[in-house]
Amino acid sequence: MSTGHGRAADAPGRGGPGEDRLAAVLRPVRAGNGFEEALEQILQIVRLGLVPDGERLPAERELAERLGISRVTLREVLKVLAEQGLVTSRRGRYGGTFVSHPQPLAPGAQGLHEQPPGAAAPPGDVDVRDTLRFREVLEAGAAELCAARGLESAEAARLREALDATRDAALDDYRRSDTLFHLTLVELAGSPSLTAQYAAVRAKVNDLLGRIPLLVRNLEHAQQQHAELVDAVLAGDPERARRVSREHCAGTAALLRGFLT
């Protein structure tokens, strides 16, 4: 029974002896995409209503342990959720992080977010999971092909320039530069059919990305992965290029699943 002070969540996620309603969602994340996958899982908790509006999430120590991440990373995740209006933090004896489902805006009203909190719904004709799987197959295959065949000096210069453009891009221009980087890599695989298929699926991915907020922490991580990917391709290491590409795609997929599905 709630007391009005948040005590109903003294054992968050536990509906009774031996029952943990969060067990189906909370699990240790993979090291490569800790921030993105942790954000996906907590978004699922909120969007599925596993912790009701006004109740408290598990304590930071418990969440960090169950997700297998540091408390620093967890706080970055909670900061993003707070900025999206999905959680609020309170101090004091009955403090913690509480779920706060935002109320929809009245028709014509202007909010503080460019997108509604929690992101807009995906278009009805797009299968999010299928799109993300196809994107991963194409990008990972292209990265492997580039590394296996080796790039000529002019091609390597093109790839480095595309990487530099993403590093130097302003925040509001980042996604365009990111798209050009990935398109360049796919083109350098040397298959026009692959490039055409990738351009089509990338358009769908960009539509999905446009429905979620830009997260600086995620962009910084993506840049590290971009640099490692280019290094693997230029070093002629197909296995590493494929692995890094798949990990990079998985991080983006985790964010999109968390916000949109």
C-alpha positions in Angstrom: 0.0 0.0 0.0 1.4 3.4 -1.0 1.9 6.0 1.7 2.3 8.9 -0.7 6.1 9.1 0.1 7.4 6.6 -2.3 7.5 3.7 0.2 5.5 1.5 -2.0 8.7 1.0 -4.0 10.9 0.0 -1.1 11.5 -3.3 -3.0 11.1 -2.0 -6.5 10.1 -4.5 -9.1 9.1 -7.2 -6.6 5.4 -8.0 -6.6 5.5 -10.4 -3.7 7.7 -13.1 -2.1 10.0 -14.6 -4.8 8.5 -12.5 -7.6 10.5 -10.0 -9.5 8.5 -8.3 -12.3 11.6 -6.7 -13.8 13.5 -10.0 -14.2 12.2 -10.4 -17.8 13.8 -7.1 -18.8 16.8 -6.4 -16.6 19.9 -8.4 -17.5 23.6 -7.7 -17.7 24.5 -5.7 -20.8 27.3 -6.4 -23.2 30.5 -4.4 -22.6 30.6 -2.9 -26.0 27.3 -1.0 -25.8 26.7 -0.6 -22.1 25.1 2.8 -22.2 22.8 2.1 -25.1 21.7 -1.3 -23.9 21.1 -0.1 -20.3 19.0 2.8 -21.7 17.0 0.3 -23.8 16.2 -1.9 -20.8 15.1 0.9 -18.5 13.1 2.4 -21.3 11.4 -0.9 -21.6 10.6 -0.9 -17.9 9.0 2.5 -18.2 7.2 1.9 -21.5 5.8 -1.5 -20.4 4.6 0.0 -17.1 6.5 -2.5 -15.0 7.1 0.3 -12.6 3.9 2.3 -12.5 3.7 6.0 -12.8 4.9 7.7 -9.5 6.7 4.6 -8.2 10.4 4.3 -7.7 12.9 2.4 -9.8 15.3 0.1 -8.0 18.1 1.9 -6.2 21.1 2.9 -8.2 23.3 0.3 -6.6 20.9 -2.5 -7.5 20.2 -1.3 -11.0 24.0 -1.0 -11.7 24.6 -4.5 -10.4 21.8 -6.1 -12.3 22.8 -4.3 -15.6 26.5 -5.0 -15.0 27.5 -1.3 -15.5 29.1 1.4 -13.4 27.0 3.8 -11.4 28.6 6.6 -13.5 27.1 5.0 -16.7 23.8 4.4 -15.0 23.6 8.1 -13.9 24.2 9.1 -17.6 21.3 6.8 -18.5 19.0 8.3 -15.8 20.0 11.8 -16.9 18.8 11.1 -20.4 15.5 9.7 -19.1 15.0 12.8 -16.9 15.6 15.1 -19.8 12.9 13.2 -21.7 10.5 13.7 -18.9 10.3 9.9 -18.1 11.8 9.9 -14.6 12.2 12.4 -11.8 14.8 12.4 -9.0 14.0 13.2 -5.4 16.3 13.7 -2.4 15.8 12.8 1.2 14.7 9.8 3.2 12.1 8.8 0.6 14.1 9.9 -2.3 15.2 8.0 -5.5 14.3 7.9 -9.1 10.6 7.8 -9.9 8.8 7.0 -13.1 7.0 10.0 -14.4 4.8 9.3 -17.5 4.4 12.7 -19.2 0.9 13.9 -20.0 0.2 14.4 -23.8 0.2 18.0 -25.0 -3.1 19.5 -25.9 -3.7 19.9 -29.7 -1.6 22.8 -31.0 0.4 23.2 -27.8 4.1 23.7 -28.0 6.4 21.6 -25.7 10.0 22.0 -24.7 11.1 19.0 -26.8 11.6 18.8 -30.5 10.0 15.4 -30.2 7.5 14.2 -27.7 9.1 12.8 -24.5 10.0 9.2 -25.1 10.1 9.8 -28.9 7.5 9.6 -31.6 6.1 6.3 -32.7 7.6 4.6 -35.8 5.7 4.8 -39.0 3.2 2.0 -39.3 4.6 0.5 -42.5 8.1 0.1 -41.0 9.1 -3.2 -39.3 11.7 -1.8 -36.9 13.4 -5.0 -36.0 13.5 -6.3 -39.6 15.0 -2.9 -40.8 17.7 -3.0 -38.1 18.6 -6.6 -38.8 18.9 -5.9 -42.6 21.0 -2.8 -41.9 23.4 -4.9 -39.7 23.8 -7.6 -42.4 24.6 -5.1 -45.1 27.0 -2.9 -43.1 28.9 -5.7 -41.5 29.2 -7.4 -44.9 30.4 -4.3 -46.5 33.0 -3.6 -43.8 34.3 -7.2 -44.1 34.5 -6.9 -47.9 36.4 -3.6 -47.7 38.9 -5.0 -45.3 39.3 -8.3 -47.2 40.0 -6.7 -50.6 42.0 -3.8 -49.4 41.6 -0.1 -50.3 43.7 1.8 -52.8 45.3 5.0 -51.5 42.5 7.3 -52.9 39.8 5.1 -51.5 41.5 5.0 -48.1 41.7 8.8 -48.2 37.9 9.0 -49.0 37.1 6.9 -46.0 39.4 8.9 -43.7 37.7 12.2 -44.9 34.3 10.8 -44.3 35.4 9.8 -40.7 36.8 13.3 -40.2 33.6 14.9 -41.3 31.6 13.0 -38.6 34.2 14.1 -36.0 33.9 17.7 -37.0 30.2 17.9 -37.6 28.0 20.2 -35.6 25.4 18.4 -33.5 22.5 19.3 -35.7 24.4 18.1 -38.8 25.8 14.9 -37.3 23.3 12.4 -38.7 23.9 13.6 -42.2 27.6 13.2 -41.8 27.1 9.8 -40.2 25.0 8.7 -43.1 27.6 9.8 -45.6 30.3 8.0 -43.6 28.4 4.7 -43.8 27.4 5.1 -47.4 31.1 5.7 -48.3 32.1 2.5 -46.6 29.4 0.5 -48.3 30.3 2.1 -51.7 34.0 1.1 -51.2 33.0 -2.5 -50.9 32.7 -2.4 -54.7 29.1 -3.7 -55.2 26.6 -1.3 -56.8 23.8 -3.8 -55.8 24.9 -3.7 -52.2 25.1 0.1 -52.3 21.5 0.4 -53.7 20.1 -2.0 -51.1 21.9 -0.2 -48.3 20.8 3.3 -49.4 17.2 2.1 -49.3 17.4 0.6 -45.8 19.5 3.5 -44.5 16.6 5.9 -45.5 14.4 3.8 -43.2 16.9 3.9 -40.4 17.3 7.7 -40.7 13.5 8.1 -40.5 13.6 6.0 -37.2 16.6 8.0 -35.9 14.8 11.2 -36.5 12.1 10.1 -34.1 14.5 9.8 -31.1 16.6 12.4 -29.3 20.3 13.0 -30.1 22.3 11.7 -27.2 25.8 13.1 -26.9 27.0 10.1 -24.9 25.9 7.8 -27.7 27.4 10.0 -30.4 30.8 10.0 -28.5 30.6 6.2 -28.3 29.7 5.9 -32.0 32.7 8.0 -32.9 35.0 5.7 -31.1 33.5 2.8 -33.0 33.8 4.6 -36.3 37.5 5.2 -35.7 38.0 1.5 -34.8 36.1 0.4 -37.8 38.2 2.5 -40.2 41.4 1.2 -38.5 40.3 -2.4 -39.0 39.4 -1.8 -42.6 42.7 0.0 -43.4 44.6 -2.7 -41.5 43.1 -5.4 -43.7 41.4 -7.2 -40.8 38.1 -8.5 -42.1 37.1 -10.3 -38.9 37.7 -7.3 -36.7 35.9 -5.0 -39.2 32.9 -7.2 -39.2 32.8 -7.5 -35.4 33.1 -3.7 -34.9 30.5 -3.0 -37.5 28.0 -5.4 -35.9 28.7 -4.0 -32.4 28.1 -0.5 -33.8 24.8 -1.4 -35.4 23.8 -3.2 -32.2 24.2 -0.1 -30.2 22.0 2.0 -32.5 19.5 -0.9 -32.6 19.3 -0.9 -28.8 18.4 2.8 -28.7 15.8 2.5 -31.4 14.2 -0.6 -29.8 14.2 1.1 -26.5 12.5 4.3 -27.7 10.3 2.9 -30.5 9.2 -0.7 -29.7 
